[in-house]
């Protein structure tokens, strides 16, 4: 079937796609090259962009859908939902529905169904509608979107298991960022969710995109300029961001490196760094708020006795610009003013992690000791600059 990729109501390119969601790259015909998604400028890159737009096949509710329909898939769900997302204003228009308009279907103005909500019986503000909110939410973690009574859009995230530390990590990061005054950042709070039919704790944040502001990842920017395999992605990123109009990207990166180091957030891959732009003018608006700190604070550990010791800090590996976390910290060249007493607040730490009944107190007491040591390392490094 022939489809047109749309940006708002502007045609971007046309392509032929099978019912299973496979794109014939030879069929792609550009219509407005300026509007082609960042990092999707060739046939192969566009096909990869399309596959990445669908939610991962491993998401829980895809398995649930397959129990109801053996032909169901993440790609088919994305097609059914016109490839709508809440991070940008791209969508696909079938040739058979040529009169369809952006105002008819976009998720910002129209009601939508939270399919994850329906299957997992997670209770939020209910919304009845014909569109599905999660058909293009990236990442392995279970998540869904909803609108509150005031039409504000929120993202709700669960955890990898019945353990709830990932959600608590997001809240703790919010508290630290407030005290560090590292703006902009996403603010998270806790919400009730369900995990394996049991009541649990998740977290939520308000969307920083809208029908007027969209986002794309730093990884896609590097992909656009064929820099994803560069050994100097940090410096290449700074140059490219300055090229598209981002002011002071190095300052942003340095603050993000510091907060990630303090929290031992080893999952700052370059899809977890985003840039904002105006949906109509395409003008770059700057970096997105800092987000996604769930996979931090040694969340995969359950036993205090198994936590890494201080000597092992130097060997911690990241998914970020460089492999070693300690080496990444040395990319910070500016002495940042930090109120160390404000963040080394045991009462604040206990208020957040004291809500976790899935891990014992000894684990969190040992975790706080590691946290203190990471803060001390940052302090020593800053004093050396």
Secondary structure, DSSP 8 states (H G I E B T S, - for coil): -EEEEEETTEEEEEEEE-TT--EEEEEEEES-GGGS-TT--SHHHHHHHHHHHS--TTSHHHHHHHHH-TT--HHHHHHHTTT--SSSSEEEEEGGGTT--HHHH-TTTS-EE-HHHHHHT--SS----SEETTTT--SSS-EEEEE-TT--EEEEE--SSS--HHHHHHHHHHHHHHHHT--SB--EEEEEEEETTEEEEEEEEE-S--SSEEEEEHHHHHHHTT-TT-TTHHHHHHHHHHHTT-S-HHHHHHHHHHHHHHHT-----GGGSEEEEETTT--EEEE--B----S-TTTT---GGGS--GGGGGG-B-SSSSSBHHHHHTT--S-----HHHH--HHHHHHHHTT--SS-HHHHHHHHHHHHHHHHHHHHHHHH-
